[in-house]
């Protein structure tokens, strides 16, 4: 007589096809990063104090150096276009994609980890703590866990990316040859702690991802409740939800981006560390440059992250829906 089979659990630790979120998130992040790389370079330079001198002047069409005009938010977008043009002319077209290698090395696992942790986390939290129902609190908890996990795992990659994007300001002899050369120099001069610079600001930035995910879920839910819409209108609504969520989250939490970039700057030739901590950096930036400096590079950032989010989420949702069919 054979023994009866043991009863099967009604719920596994990970939902079925949990790998979909990992693959879809990585693919979406990769496409978005490639498309918006020039804006990422401009944003990093505008956030850094190392390039402050380069935005105080601009090059006119005749090649003369003229004082930079001041203006409102609209001119910030014009300024971004001017900087992209100057990088293209004065450095090279490839300079607009400087740091793209480390970015892709970081974005693909970062988005894979983030979407995997969030997509599966919200299902697990809902099943174990909310009778299988999703809610704003479920989305909030899953997004926070996903943000902390992603920041911890990928911080060294973002340090390398930032250093490479800022390397042009240090002179030709000081430029990093490649990402590996950058890693070796950081480890040689700053140790393992150098690879985790800006991690405190990254943890602060978890709020941005949390706001983005919660708002995206709410907007997507409102969009799907509208009946009688064709597939084109449905996808347009989804793209609008992703872009709006990212825009709002970025506007609310943007200063942490500037602080994080300052913390990841290369050490000065004299070995003096100017930015040593989260609060110290915040106070120093405000004291030396004013509170407005906490929004340096905002226009380039929005021009990058809003379309980036639209591309990334559309691919993510598309892969998940395609796999369901």
Helices and strands as residue ranges (DSSP letters): H 19-35, H 37-47, G 49-55, E 57-59, E 65-67, H 73-90, G 93-97, H 100-129, H 136-166, G 167-170, G 172-174, H 179-190, G 192-196, H 199-204, H 206-224, H 231-253, H 255-263, H 278-289, G 291-295, H 298-324
